[in-house]
Amino acid sequence: MKEGYCLFGAMTTNAVCLWFSSSVLLSRLALVCGDIYMNSPRGSNNKLAEVNNNAENQNRLFDSQNNAAGGYQVGDNCVPNCKTGGGAGNYDASKEGSQEGMMYYYHGSELTVEFTLQHGCGTPGTNTACQVVVQYMCESDVRDDGDGDDDDGSLPGLRDGKDPPNSGRRRTAGGDTTNAQGANRDESRDPVRGRHETFESYDACRKRQRNKGLYVADQNLNNDIGATATRQNRNGNRRGLECPEERDYYPYWHPSDWRDAAVLTSRAEHCEYYQRESQNVRPKGYCDPSFGDVDVAATLPPQDQVPNNARECLSKGYQWHERSAWNIPPPDCFGLPESRDNHHGNIGNGKMASYIWTVPDTIPDNNVCVLRLRYNISTADFTRESKADGSAWDSFFDLDSSFNVNPPLKTNPKDDFVGLGYASSGPLQLQVNTAQFGRTFQDRSHTFRVRQRPAGIPKSTRIVNYNVRGRRGNIVQVYPAVEYDFVPEDLEVELGDMIHFQWTGSDANSNNNAGNGKDGTDRSNLVQIADRASNKPVPIHEHTLFFDAQSTSPGSQAYEEGHKLVERFAFLDQEMYAQQANRACPKTLTELQNADLDDNDDGNCHQLNAAPAYFDGGLVKMRVQGEHHIASTRNNAYSNRSQKATIRVVSRRLRWHEVLFLVVGLLAFLVAAFFIGHAVWALMNPTSAAFASGNRPLLLGTPCCASCVRRKIKEREAFKVALRAEWRQQHQQEKQLATLCMAVQQCTDSQMQMQMQHLQEFAPTNGSPRSSSHDVSLDPKCQSHSSCRPRSGSDFSE
């Protein structure tokens, strides 16, 4: 890569930019089957409200490269439906509530993002290297007040668009002409047209130099259309107001209006790089040419294009700026479980691939937002044993423009690849489109709102969004979308957690699609069943999901609240909606039989026809422990389709901070118990050393202990006085005894001398003993006390 062409606000190495053209190039095959589809929330795949299984304008908002059959129409909220005419009726975009079934999610709530991938992905990535990048954009970041700045949002901002009841439907964001020159500011503000990215961001893209340090293989790119020309889009075809270069490469080196939520990859060793380079945490640089009010052409020749690096920008007299990082945490990044190639199905655990997105509380209240999935697949044909310097080769970083002269793969190469000679094994042709080795695919949700939590629900309370995926039709008619199901299908929550039950659907499905209830309409309700093998709802007295009917007294507040929830989720408030449509739901079997309603009758309440497609069940607190199985009576048709799920409520587990609090609390209790015990013992034993003024426990110095301590001090002083008197008396006795013992010692010494003299005096002279009747008398003073008498043993006896 040429120095200076790849920038992240400052100069970087060649490797940083080149990778998405091969390994990180998020992409999809636009063949018979599409490649990534967002199933929950409802992914648009560029659909709006067409009464057709196929998207009618794949250029409307973004470049998906998916099959047109994928995706879901935008949600409706007409009462009872958005149709006119008898029988199945026809979709009427002019009806109140048409295309207005918008979902919303609370700050900090968990949203399960489910998707399928045709070409497989996951760790260890046996057949392909891949990445799925999850991003979101909100209107507060892409507002338009008419001067091109992100200001007060006085003009229509982030939106799905709205199909009018005429032929001007599904119109492309930014203008009908879908080349790089076709976008214009006025049509980008047309509220009928959808809009995600701003006109200003696209205009900067088409005027800016493309990154010429990227690997483009043998593709001949148009150099007159700026960064709208990429290896995958060499002629700069326009899809909405999306910048093709930003779409095809991640992390992008210029500012983007998208915030990163997660990167799911087959190569987790690159996670540190993704997180470090994300605009969540890193500023991105751009060149400001300050065109002002000068009339500048939509696209510019190469020599006049706005530089994509600081050095050339400044050399032209322009200004180089940095857009601040979003200052939010870096995206999650981890390995994705592996899925099959050539198959839009589940991953190894039998579930659809998914990511649980926690809705950031940094999004301003009531903001309109959209989710984006980009999916890259890359072949191992770019792998080499090593680089010229002997270091390890990594196509993520090492495949760059230096390989464009002699690319590793050329379009549809023909050669004797087997090596047995042309006469035996060749030539053979490989099916190679270098614009698709690797490749980026994409899907986006319809718009939704983000709201603050209701008052009284703290951030610590877990909120789980519980929705419905799928659309009307059998498995063949909806493919590669899916049939109805609850999301998440198997959910585990704790007692006290809250579930936000909410779903939307469309009345613009094809009337020929299989299903129950009024043709072309999506409807779902929720009833409890005994187990997943059952299909019949349990009676109210056996209900456990919303309240424990068997342990709740009829007539109590808990019973009445639970009863209303059961009724509302099963019947979807149809009585109220039927009255708004001047109808009435049959209240008895006799009325039902006499009404003779078919599946297309708007008054057919037992098939949910009187309810709109959008339903908001609100926040429901989980109060009953156990497994609760649910189903939809309208869509759960055994042997045709199943719409069942399980909500498991378990006892509340301690959070890490609660465990820490308990441990700290226990330690504090033990310490307090020791000090209190020590203080009590000292108080009960005032004569002990523990009560001495230097050792006395601090607790006894508190005001509440003052009077008691004073009494104990007096006891201690009295004890000390008595002890001193006892000591003095004992000392006097010991002194007297010592005096006496000295006298005894003197007597003993005197007696010993007398005995020795006596023995000498009467010693035998001829060796025989001499008898004597003479007794030695003790000194009278030595007989005055019994203690002075000679003792036996070692003492002399009398």
C-alpha atoms as one frame of an Amber mdcrd trajectory, in Angstrom:
protein
   0.000   0.000   0.000   1.234   3.436  -0.813   2.217   5.459   2.207  -0.546
   7.725   3.431  -3.493   6.119   1.695  -4.720   4.182   4.704  -5.352   6.224
   7.786  -6.934   5.878  11.187  -6.607   9.542  11.994  -2.864   9.146  11.608
  -0.405   7.175   9.517  -0.643   3.404   9.882   0.987   0.405   8.282  -0.117
  -1.185   5.048  -1.666  -4.077   6.899  -4.265  -2.058   8.732  -6.376  -1.243
   5.691  -5.972  -4.006   3.254  -7.605  -6.821   5.120 -11.302  -6.334   4.538
 -10.757  -6.671   0.829  -9.846 -10.285   1.485 -10.327 -11.608   4.972 -12.556
  -9.069   6.618 -14.449  -8.065   3.555 -17.969  -8.470   4.809 -20.015  -9.926
   1.981 -22.769 -12.093   0.489 -23.563 -14.023  -2.674 -26.449 -12.506  -4.625
 -27.379 -15.788  -6.215 -30.342 -18.114  -5.748 -29.998 -17.921  -1.984 -29.101
 -14.871   0.058 -26.412 -14.897   2.679 -27.245 -13.179   5.958 -30.738 -12.498
   7.220 -31.723 -10.843  10.457 -34.790 -12.664  11.771 -35.172 -10.952  15.118
 -35.664  -8.042  15.255 -37.361  -8.117  11.863 -34.686  -7.564   9.227 -35.854
  -5.547   6.241 -33.519  -6.780   3.472 -34.695  -3.495   1.860 -38.382  -4.446
   2.071 -40.998  -1.934   3.130 -44.670  -2.726   2.488 -44.674  -4.574  -0.818
 -47.435  -7.183  -1.123 -44.918  -9.636  -2.415 -42.536 -12.260  -1.110 -39.650
 -10.409  -2.784 -38.151  -7.011  -2.066 -39.012  -4.753  -5.010 -36.102  -2.298
  -4.671 -32.834  -3.782  -3.481 -31.197  -0.363  -3.795 -33.637   1.346  -1.427
 -31.487   1.813   1.688 -28.333  -0.307   1.553 -26.380  -2.898  -0.416 -27.407
  -6.286   0.983 -26.350  -8.563  -1.896 -29.007 -10.914  -0.464 -31.713 -12.755
  -2.305 -34.777 -10.536  -2.712 -36.988 -13.210  -1.123 -35.436 -12.621   2.277
 -36.529 -10.109   4.869 -39.766  -8.950   6.465 -42.164  -6.121   5.676 -42.280
  -3.218   8.096 -44.721  -3.583  10.988 -48.336  -2.337  10.797 -50.687  -1.079
  13.497 -54.067  -0.649  11.735 -57.347  -1.446  13.547 -58.244  -4.134  12.779
 -55.952  -4.407   9.731 -54.528  -2.371   6.859 -56.782  -3.864   4.201 -59.814
  -2.727   2.250 -62.372  -4.640   0.252 -64.184  -7.878   0.939 -62.677 -11.271
   1.636 -58.916 -11.225   1.884 -58.875  -7.572   0.793 -56.024  -5.506  -0.569
 -53.317  -3.719   1.363 -54.135  -0.026   1.768 -51.109   2.131   2.616 -53.380
   5.102   3.323 -55.088   3.542   6.349 -54.267   4.935   9.773 -51.610   2.770
  11.372 -50.147   1.543   8.079 -46.382   0.952   8.471 -46.522   2.269  12.042
 -46.093  -0.913  14.087 -42.735   0.266  15.434 -41.108  -1.657  18.270 -39.339
  -0.027  21.223 -36.828  -1.279  23.768 -35.892   0.009  27.216 -32.459   1.139
  28.313 -30.443  -1.774  29.647 -32.865  -4.394  28.317 -31.628  -7.544  26.588
 -32.509  -7.909  22.895 -31.830 -11.231  21.167 -30.483 -10.581  17.674 -31.008
 -13.757  15.615 -29.687 -14.390  12.114 -28.846 -17.079   9.577 -25.738 -17.323
   7.390 -25.753 -19.218   4.107 -22.009 -19.720   3.756 -21.269 -20.738   7.306
 -19.210 -19.055   9.969 -17.663 -19.816  13.300 -14.680 -21.165  15.143 -12.495
 -22.895  13.993 -13.729 -21.779  10.553 -12.946 -25.001   8.728 -14.291 -23.957
   5.326 -14.120 -20.178   5.468 -12.826 -17.283   7.512 -15.667 -15.022   8.587
 -16.788 -12.099  10.689 -20.202 -10.773  11.673 -20.151  -7.114  12.728 -23.130
  -5.867  14.748 -23.646  -2.082  14.714 -26.346   0.467  15.512 -27.160   4.010
  14.474 -29.512   6.466  16.188 -31.117   9.683  14.996 -29.294  11.871  17.511
 -26.083  11.101  15.579 -27.477  11.726  12.077 -29.796  14.714  12.420 -30.378
  17.222   9.639 -31.572  20.796  10.159 -30.990  21.871   6.581 -27.418  23.122
   6.780 -25.743  19.757   6.630 -24.818  19.672  10.304 -25.994  17.164  12.886
 -28.170  19.593  14.824 -31.773  19.861  15.941 -33.446  17.287  13.706 -36.030
  19.727  12.353 -36.117  17.813   9.047 -37.055  14.141   8.608 -34.160  12.087
   9.938 -33.522   8.388  10.440 -36.556   6.541   9.073 -37.827   3.486   7.198
 -39.700   5.597   4.681 -43.403   5.243   4.003 -45.033   3.700   0.966 -47.789
   5.978  -0.333 -50.982   4.477  -1.811 -49.811   5.037  -5.375 -47.178   3.858
  -7.811 -44.374   5.927  -6.225 -43.448   3.243  -3.738 -40.237   1.783  -2.359
 -38.251   4.757  -3.564 -34.472   4.870  -3.141 -33.028   7.034  -0.375 -31.351
  10.107  -1.799 -32.949   9.956  -5.272 -34.072   7.555  -7.971 -30.893   7.622
 -10.059 -28.691   4.944  -8.565 -25.255   5.972  -9.766 -22.779   7.941  -7.676
 -23.932  11.224  -9.182 -27.636  10.523  -8.535 -27.911  11.393  -4.846 -29.135
  14.880  -3.986 -29.927  16.689  -0.766 -33.549  17.592  -1.536 -34.645  14.042
  -2.253 -32.745  12.774   0.770 -35.227  14.846   2.818 -38.312  13.354   1.191
 -40.173  11.651   4.099 -41.575   9.025   1.712 -38.040   7.817   1.108 -36.263
   5.986   3.874 -32.940   7.264   5.175 -30.230   5.845   7.377 -26.924   7.518
   6.490 -27.011  11.266   5.837 -26.637  12.869   2.430 -23.566  14.696   3.766
 -21.770  11.439   4.588 -22.449  10.049   1.104 -21.425  13.277  -0.592 -18.114
  13.221   1.277 -17.635   9.593   0.242 -18.055  10.219  -3.487 -15.717  13.254
  -3.417 -12.979  11.555  -1.357 -10.083   9.548  -2.790 -10.623   5.837  -2.588
  -8.021   3.903  -0.615  -5.524   2.838  -3.287  -3.545   0.706  -0.889  -6.225
  -2.006  -0.924  -6.155  -5.342  -2.683  -8.560  -5.206  -5.651  -7.333  -8.280
  -7.600  -7.887  -7.871 -11.342 -10.941  -5.630 -10.946 -10.745  -2.371 -12.953
 -12.093   0.312 -10.632 -13.524   3.629 -11.770 -11.260   6.324 -10.343 -13.689
   9.194 -11.055 -16.229   8.341  -8.348 -14.107   8.503  -5.233 -14.631   6.023
  -2.390 -17.846   4.704  -3.938 -15.686   2.401  -6.107 -14.496  -0.782  -4.399
 -13.442  -4.249  -5.490 -17.028  -5.420  -4.919 -18.575  -2.319  -6.516 -16.124
  -1.146  -9.166 -18.607   1.166 -10.912 -19.828   2.830  -7.730 -23.470   1.779
  -8.004 -25.469   3.535  -5.283 -27.699   1.811  -2.722 -29.385   4.434  -0.598
 -26.825   6.761   0.955 -24.417   4.075   2.097 -20.720   4.670   1.365 -19.484
   1.493  -0.395 -15.949   1.751   0.959 -17.224   2.097   4.534 -19.588  -0.841
   3.925 -16.859  -3.167   2.608 -14.124  -2.478   5.168 -13.978  -2.712   8.930
 -12.683  -1.037  11.013 -13.053   1.951   8.698 -10.363   4.628   8.722 -12.675
   7.651   8.359 -15.563   8.723  10.629 -18.729   6.642  10.448 -22.203   7.248
  11.851 -22.377   3.631  13.067 -21.535   2.570  16.606 -20.089  -0.889  17.202
 -21.903  -3.423  19.357 -20.022  -6.651  18.621 -17.676  -8.509  16.302 -18.332
 -12.251  16.044 -15.482 -13.993  14.288 -13.795 -17.252  13.354 -10.471 -15.687
  14.348 -10.717 -14.496  17.917  -6.999 -13.635  17.912  -7.931 -10.468  16.007
 -10.359  -9.255  18.669  -7.834  -6.969  20.323  -7.302  -5.236  16.972 -11.034
  -4.768  16.330 -11.598  -3.337  19.771  -8.597  -1.033  19.639  -9.506   0.416
  16.232 -13.248   0.786  16.857 -14.595   4.323  16.659 -16.189   3.592  20.019
 -12.785   4.318  21.554 -10.650   5.839  18.785 -11.046   9.187  16.967 -11.165
   9.087  13.158  -9.633  11.674  10.869 -10.987  13.379   7.743 -10.062  16.183
   5.377 -12.240  19.299   5.264 -11.887  21.052   1.874 -14.178  23.917   2.964
 -16.057  24.118  -0.327 -18.639  26.304   1.395 -21.312  27.603  -0.981 -19.181
  26.952  -4.062 -21.063  24.865  -6.611 -18.995  21.688  -6.793 -19.773  18.724
  -9.020 -21.186  15.610  -7.401 -18.066  13.636  -8.280 -14.567  14.895  -9.030
 -11.669  13.770 -11.250  -8.854  12.043  -9.345  -6.624  15.124  -9.204  -9.380
  17.189  -7.573 -10.665  14.608  -5.122 -10.462  15.291  -1.399  -7.371  13.579
   0.065  -7.925  10.677   2.433  -4.808  11.396   4.516  -3.487  14.277   6.564
  -0.285  14.927   4.583  -1.958  15.475   1.222  -4.868  17.280   2.868  -2.611
  19.874   4.451  -0.445  20.195   1.343  -3.551  21.283  -0.603  -4.325  23.957
   1.968  -7.266  22.062   3.446  -7.835  21.332   7.117  -7.426  17.893   8.713
  -9.861  17.207  11.557 -10.553  14.380  13.911 -14.033  13.360  14.895 -13.997
  12.349  18.534 -14.502   8.743  19.523 -18.003   7.832  20.665 -16.519   7.391
  24.153 -18.431   4.193  24.817 -16.998   0.742  25.639 -15.275  -1.146  22.811
 -17.422  -3.726  21.031 -17.843  -7.227  22.374 -15.681  -9.658  20.438 -15.637
 -13.441  20.578 -15.672 -16.582  18.477 -18.962 -17.529  16.864 -20.142 -21.178
  17.063 -19.649 -22.886  13.725 -22.536 -23.301  11.271 -22.941 -25.197   8.011
 -22.153 -23.967   4.522 -24.909 -23.667   1.887 -27.562 -23.856   4.560 -29.664
 -21.224   6.293 -30.084 -23.150   9.510 -29.129 -23.492  13.126 -25.727 -23.770
  14.751 -24.503 -26.813  16.663 -26.773 -26.352  19.683 -29.893 -26.596  17.536
 -30.608 -22.864  17.900 -30.341 -19.997  15.462 -27.098 -18.023  15.601 -27.645
 -15.047  17.882 -26.120 -12.214  19.866 -27.734 -10.736  22.979 -27.466  -6.957
  22.723 -27.889  -4.927  25.888 -29.528  -1.676  24.764 -27.105   1.119  25.813
 -28.402   3.741  28.215 -26.197   6.259  26.391 -28.855   6.455  23.657 -31.058
   9.500  24.323 -34.631   8.798  25.364 -37.129   8.149  22.553 -34.420   8.077
  19.878 -35.149   6.247  16.631 -32.432   3.667  15.904 -31.580   0.862  13.479
 -29.447  -2.290  13.778 -27.007  -3.426  11.113 -25.400  -6.837  10.489 -22.441
  -7.169   8.118 -21.095 -10.600   7.252 -17.697 -11.324   5.721 -16.532 -14.552
   4.159 -13.031 -15.104   2.882 -11.267 -17.988   1.156  -8.038 -19.657   2.252
  -6.635 -19.254  -1.269  -4.894 -16.082  -0.110  -2.879 -17.983   2.498   0.895
 -18.241   2.092   3.480 -20.123   4.104   5.461 -17.020   4.992   6.408 -13.526
   3.910   9.608 -12.626   2.096  11.321 -11.772   5.360  10.420 -15.181   6.786
   7.772 -13.943   9.204   4.322 -15.543   9.385   1.826 -14.591   6.675  -1.597
 -13.303   7.706  -3.944 -12.283   4.895  -5.857 -10.168   7.409  -2.894  -7.775
   7.506  -0.590  -8.713   4.630  -2.696  -8.827   1.458  -2.500  -5.332  -0.058
  -2.224  -3.456  -3.334   1.196  -4.929  -4.064  -0.628  -8.116  -5.075  -2.849
  -6.354  -7.640  -0.241  -6.737 -10.415  -0.200 -10.519 -10.080  -3.183 -11.433
  -7.878  -3.261 -14.828  -6.147  -6.543 -15.524  -7.960  -7.770 -14.218 -11.302
 -11.239 -14.301 -12.757 -12.263 -17.829 -13.871  -8.708 -19.154 -14.294  -8.113
 -22.115 -16.645  -5.090 -24.334 -16.109  -3.817 -27.858 -15.562  -4.352 -27.560
 -11.834  -4.131 -31.328 -11.268  -0.714 -31.436 -12.875  -1.071 -34.513 -15.067
  -0.671 -32.604 -18.303  -3.247 -30.955 -20.502  -3.881 -34.193 -22.372  -4.862
 -36.009 -19.160  -6.203 -33.577 -16.558  -6.629 -30.178 -18.017  -7.243 -27.486
 -18.542  -9.943 -27.090 -15.890 -11.752 -23.834 -15.089 -12.217 -22.589 -11.536
 -15.357 -20.617 -10.803 -13.795 -17.408  -9.517 -15.275 -13.938  -9.422 -12.533
 -11.846  -7.863 -15.124  -9.244  -6.829 -16.492 -11.898  -4.478 -13.257 -13.446
  -3.061 -13.885 -12.387  -0.165 -17.195 -10.657   0.029 -19.473  -8.607   2.229
 -23.191  -9.188   2.867 -25.559  -7.136   4.977 -28.999  -6.864   6.554 -30.584
  -4.150   8.677 -33.562  -4.007  10.961 -36.529  -1.735  10.520 -36.302   1.306
  12.783 -37.209   1.097  16.466 -37.240   3.443  19.436 -35.168   3.355  22.607
 -36.817   4.557  25.798 -35.874   5.236  29.371 -37.004   2.717  31.919 -40.300
   3.461  33.636 -40.035   5.212  36.983 -39.466   2.794  39.823 -37.548   0.185
  37.792 -33.852   0.494  38.708 -30.976  -0.293  36.376 -30.223  -3.388  38.417
 -33.527  -5.019  37.401 -33.088  -7.375  34.462 -35.420  -6.701  31.518 -35.653
  -9.258  28.708 -37.369  -8.399  25.419 -39.712 -11.200  24.374 -40.727 -10.997
  20.717 -42.036 -12.959  17.734 -40.027 -13.689  14.604 -41.224 -14.894  11.208
 -43.884 -14.045   8.651 -46.957 -15.602   7.118 -46.432 -18.521   4.746 -45.200
 -22.074   4.706 -41.509 -22.894   4.881 -41.072 -22.706   1.093 -43.025 -19.466
   0.656 -41.115 -17.562   3.334 -37.617 -18.943   2.684 -34.970 -17.694   3.346
 -36.983 -15.874   6.020 -38.595 -18.122   8.658 -42.020 -19.045   9.972 -43.411
 -17.840  13.295 -41.725 -18.482  16.615 -41.189 -16.775  19.956 -37.789 -15.201
  20.652 -36.053 -16.316  22.746 -37.565 -19.782  22.336 -36.039 -21.087  25.577
 -35.614 -18.386  28.186 -34.376 -18.636  31.741 -35.005 -15.749  34.121 -34.978
 -15.321  37.876 -37.731 -14.442  40.263 -38.195 -10.680  40.157 -36.842 -10.283
  36.613 -39.079  -8.509  34.122 -40.066  -9.559  30.606 -41.183  -7.032  28.014
 -43.679  -8.905  25.837 -44.018  -7.174  22.486 -44.327  -8.129  18.825 -45.267
  -6.709  15.466 -46.281  -8.017  12.065 -47.415  -6.927   8.638 -50.704  -6.953
   6.729 -48.811  -6.772   3.419 -47.925 -10.466   3.076 -49.000 -12.119  -0.139
 -52.633 -13.262   0.052 -51.561 -16.583  -1.420 -49.268 -17.438   1.467 -50.407
 -20.261   3.725 -51.565 -19.471   7.242 -54.522 -19.029   9.561 -56.833 -16.069
  10.031 -57.212 -13.276   7.497 -55.095 -13.761   4.382 -51.886 -11.772   4.183
 -51.852 -10.826   7.879 -49.495 -11.628  10.753 -51.021 -12.104  14.209 -49.741
 -13.811  17.363 -51.143 -14.350  20.837 -49.808 -16.162  23.895 -51.472 -18.871
  25.973 -50.025 -21.315  28.462 -49.886 -25.041  27.655 -49.094 -27.983  29.917
 -45.864 -28.944  28.131 -44.130 -28.586  24.764 -45.829 -31.720  23.439 -49.280
 -30.278  24.127 -51.317 -27.932  21.929 -54.395 -27.150  24.034 -54.229 -24.193
  26.463 -54.489 -24.934  30.176 -57.588 -23.531  31.945 -57.231 -20.406  34.058
 -57.188 -22.325  37.359 -53.986 -24.122  36.229 -52.177 -21.012  35.040 -48.681
 -20.327  36.463 -46.878 -17.915  34.122 -48.501 -14.628  35.109 -49.727 -15.787
  38.528 -50.071 -19.011  40.480 -53.805 -19.532  40.125 -53.981 -22.472  42.531
 -52.345 -20.604  45.410 -54.011 -17.220  44.781 -57.381 -16.469  46.324 -60.091
 -15.536  43.787 -61.099 -11.918  44.278 -57.681 -10.878  45.600 -55.718  -8.170
  43.847 -53.062 -10.656  42.702 -55.737 -12.918  41.243 -57.488 -10.093  39.406
 -54.233  -8.749  37.966 -53.130 -12.209  36.854 -56.556 -12.963  35.388 -56.431
  -9.768  33.305 -52.976 -10.619  31.960 -54.050 -14.108  30.927 -57.104 -12.677
  29.162 -55.192  -9.889  27.442 -52.372 -12.057  26.102 -54.810 -14.677  24.823
 -57.380 -12.307  23.287 -55.197  -9.250  22.444 -57.811  -6.706  23.628 -59.979
  -7.616  20.621 -63.252  -6.549  22.211 -61.983  -2.972  22.439 -60.668  -3.007
  18.864 -63.849  -4.626  17.507 -65.910  -1.836  19.013 -63.655   0.741  17.339
 -64.452  -0.977  14.023 -68.189  -1.109  14.848 -68.032  -4.852  15.322 -68.491
  -7.160  18.273 -66.722 -10.366  19.169 -69.059 -13.374  19.717 -69.389 -14.009
  23.447 -70.974 -17.477  23.381 -70.669 -20.597  21.274 -74.205 -19.983  20.040
 -73.275 -16.478  18.853 -70.164 -17.890  17.229 -72.130 -20.564  15.382 -74.796
 -18.106  14.279 -72.197 -15.591  13.062 -70.794 -18.164  10.647 -67.490 -16.270
  10.328 -64.831 -17.397   7.881 -61.091 -16.849   8.263 -61.189 -13.570   6.308
 -63.941 -11.907   8.342 -62.692  -8.943  10.359 -65.040  -9.947  13.154 -63.520
 -13.412  13.474 -62.109 -12.860  16.935 -61.336 -16.532  17.559 -58.704 -16.210
  14.795 -57.515 -12.853  16.214 -58.723 -10.926  13.123 -60.053  -8.005  15.188
 -56.641  -7.235  16.711 -53.940  -5.142  15.004 -50.625  -6.707  14.027 -48.709
  -4.804  16.736 -49.079  -5.866  20.366 -47.403  -4.402  23.434 -47.928  -6.552
  26.501 -45.753  -4.278  28.608 -43.395  -5.245  31.409 -44.405  -8.309  33.402
 -42.622  -9.297  36.604 -41.877 -12.996  36.994 -43.314 -14.164  40.317 -43.812
 -17.935  40.002 -40.883 -20.332  39.996 -40.954 -23.249  37.553 -41.202 -24.093
  33.848 -43.960 -22.329  31.930 -44.742 -23.499  28.389 -46.528 -21.234  25.927
 -47.976 -21.297  22.406 -49.886 -19.158  19.905 -53.367 -20.516  19.132 -53.419
 -18.876  15.710 -50.077 -20.020  14.321 -49.366 -23.239  16.195 -50.746 -25.750
  13.671 -49.439 -29.213  14.417 -47.770 -30.878  11.405 -47.682 -27.497   9.588
 -45.798 -25.173  11.920 -45.021 -24.880  15.609 -45.047 -21.697  17.634 -44.204
 -22.821  21.139 -41.654 -21.801  23.734 -40.616 -22.261  27.359 -39.978 -19.638
  30.010 -38.094 -21.069  32.986 -38.208 -19.054  36.207 -35.590 -19.988  38.802
 -34.786 -18.725  42.268 -32.767 -15.593  42.383 -28.999 -16.068  42.336 -26.682
 -13.754  44.161 -24.801 -11.315  41.953 -21.038 -10.948  42.332 -21.390  -7.618
  44.090 -23.947  -9.137  46.458 -21.558 -12.006  47.253 -18.818  -9.465  47.844
 -21.152  -7.467  50.072 -22.029 -10.584  52.076 -18.377 -11.556  52.519 -17.449
  -8.041  53.575 -20.509  -7.942  55.826 -19.587 -11.257  57.442 -16.044 -10.080
  58.055 -17.373  -6.841  59.482 -19.742  -8.801  61.703 -16.930 -11.014  63.009
 -14.754  -7.976  63.675 -17.640  -6.187  65.399 -18.461  -9.315  67.414 -14.854
  -9.548  68.555 -14.725  -5.913  69.637 -18.111  -6.090  71.348 -17.203  -9.365
  73.062 -13.878  -7.921  74.140 -15.604  -4.822  75.503 -18.230  -6.853  77.388
 -15.571  -9.141  78.901 -13.506  -6.143  79.961 -16.588  -4.523  81.486 -17.513
  -7.697  83.358 -13.941  -8.005  84.642 -12.914  -4.469  85.625  -9.965  -5.745
  87.660  -8.436  -7.437  84.587  -5.670  -6.007  82.438  -8.206  -5.618  79.598
  -9.949  -2.836  81.596  -6.738  -0.924  82.287  -6.774   2.598  80.915  -4.129
   1.776  78.297  -5.879  -1.405  77.131  -9.505  -0.478  77.571 -11.599  -1.257
  74.371 -12.523   1.791  72.315 -16.175   0.794  72.446 -16.165   1.549  76.192
 -15.155   5.104  75.403 -18.478   5.857  73.722 -20.958   8.103  75.557 -23.499
   5.308  75.988 -21.046   3.340  78.109 -19.798   6.272  80.202 -21.852   5.773
  83.407 -21.272   2.035  83.452 -17.548   2.511  82.894 -17.378   5.040  85.760
 -18.920   2.505  88.156 -16.481  -0.147  87.013 -13.578   2.304  87.419 -14.645
   2.845  91.048 -14.776  -0.926  91.543 -11.321  -1.193  90.034  -9.990   1.624
  92.297 -11.478  -0.021  95.413  -9.959  -3.309  94.352  -6.603  -1.621  93.846
  -6.784  -0.026  97.346  -7.589  -3.389  98.950  -4.921  -5.051  96.900  -2.343
  -2.501  97.959  -3.254  -3.053 101.654  -2.969  -6.802 101.179   0.328  -6.298
  99.450   1.606  -4.117 102.319   0.535  -6.681 104.922   2.044  -9.526 102.985
   5.191  -7.490 102.484   5.422  -6.865 106.273   4.974 -10.546 106.998   7.576
 -11.460 104.458   9.914  -8.911 105.983   9.430 -10.345 109.468   9.898 -13.840
 108.183  13.044 -12.795 106.412  14.404 -11.362 109.684  13.506 -14.516 111.534
  15.099 -16.699 108.911  18.283 -14.726 109.174  18.278 -15.413 112.874  17.646
 -19.071 112.229  20.515 -19.163 109.815  22.782 -17.638 112.465  21.619 -20.256
 114.982  22.220 -23.015 112.556  25.715 -21.800 111.843  26.484 -21.526 115.577
  25.145 -24.996 116.267  27.251 -26.449 113.494  30.394 -24.906 114.935  29.634
 -26.289 118.398  29.030 -29.768 117.044  32.262 -29.716 115.073  34.176 -28.610
 118.157  32.536 -31.351 120.170  33.488 -34.026 117.651  37.085 -32.822 117.649
  37.225 -32.808 121.401  36.089 -36.371 121.743  37.741 -37.863 118.716  39.439
 -41.305 119.431  43.174 -41.321 119.715  43.804 -45.028 119.049  41.266 -45.512
 116.198  38.439 -46.824 118.369  35.359 -44.820 119.216  35.069 -43.095 122.470
  31.843 -43.011 124.320  30.546 -39.908 125.969  27.473 -38.945 127.920  27.930
 -35.304 127.185  25.069 -33.599 125.221  25.460 -30.546 123.251  22.933 -27.877
 124.187  21.536 -25.425 121.654  21.717 -21.786 122.197  18.491 -20.793 124.007
  17.773 -18.145 121.501  17.757 -20.803 118.776  14.961 -22.655 120.542  12.643
 -19.717 120.717  10.765 -20.615 117.492   9.898 -23.947 115.959  11.071 -22.768
 112.550  14.574 -22.481 113.928  14.852 -26.160 114.817  17.224 -28.257 112.687
  15.400 -30.273 110.063  15.823 -33.847 108.964  17.395 -34.869 105.706  20.208
 -32.610 104.844  19.706 -30.615 108.059  21.388 -31.663 111.303  19.093 -33.492
 113.624  18.985 -32.742 117.346
